[in-house]
Amino acid sequence: MRIDKLLYFLRFAKSRSIARKWAEAGHMRVNGRRIERCSQGVHEGDVLTMPLGESIAIVRVLALPGRRGPSLEARSCYERLDETLDASPASPLAALRFE
């Protein structure tokens, strides 16, 4: 599945065009590799790293959604890996913030 479509279906982006701009900005990573194309393929088990507001979101794709459904349906398709990380200014994660 394309990264822009996935971000839209998982409700990270309000529209697919916004998701496309995020992917083409070059601030996202799939399995640690920087992406610059909105057509980048994403598969189950891939780890996405992306700026989300003032923090960084790290998610593992558990399943590829078939549609943009309700938020509970979307949340069942990914797992947040960054919830246990310390987001204090002294943490190593703070140095990775995207502009």
N, C-alpha and C positions, 0 to 999 in steps of 0.2 A: 504494500500500500504506500502511496506517496506520503511524504512527511506533512505536506500542507493539508491534505485530506484527513490524516490522522489527528493532527492538532485541532482541526475543526470538529471532528467527530468526538474527540475526547473532551471537548468544551474548554480547551486552553485558549482558543482564539474565538472571537465572536463571529468572524467570517473567514471564508477560505482565502480571500484576498489579503487579509491581515496576516494569516498564517504563511502565505506565500512570501510576503515582505519580510517576516521574521526569518524564514529559512534563507532567503537570498541575502540578508544582511551579514551572514557569516558568523553569528554569535552562538549558533547551536552546534551540538556534537551528537553523533550517533556512534555508540560504542567507542567513545574517545576520539573519533575522527571528525574534524571540522567539516561542515557541509556548507555549500553556497548555492545549491540548486533545490528548488522546491519539488523537483521530481525525484529526489533521493528516496530510495526504497527503504521501508522499515518492516521488520518481521517480528514475530513473537519472540520474546526473550531479549530483544535489543534494549540497550540502556540509553535514554535521551537525557542530555544535559542542556538546559536552556535558562535564559534569564526570565524571571517572572516577578515583575515589580521591582522591588529593591533587593531581592534575594535570588538565589539560584535554585531551580527545581531539578531534581534528579529523579527520573522515573524509569521503571522497568515495564515494558509492554508485556502484559500477560496474555492478551487476546486481541485480535484485530476486530474492531467493531464493524458491523454491517450498515450502521446508520448513525445519525446524530440523534440519539435518544435522550431520555431524562438523565440528570446528573448521576443518579444512583447506578444506572446502567453503564454510564461512561466510566465511573470510578471502579467498577468491577473489572475493567479491561486493563488497568495499570496499577502499579504499586509504587508509592512514594518512598524513595530511599533516603531522602534528605531530612526526614522528620527527626531522625535521631542525631543528626549533626548539630554541633554547637554553632550558632550564628552570631556569637559575640564578636566585637571588633578585634579581639586578640586571636581569634581562631584562624587557622590557615584558609578556611573557606572564605573569609572576608576579603582576602587578597585576590580572589578569583572573580570578584563582581564585574559584570559587564557594563560598559558605558552605553 
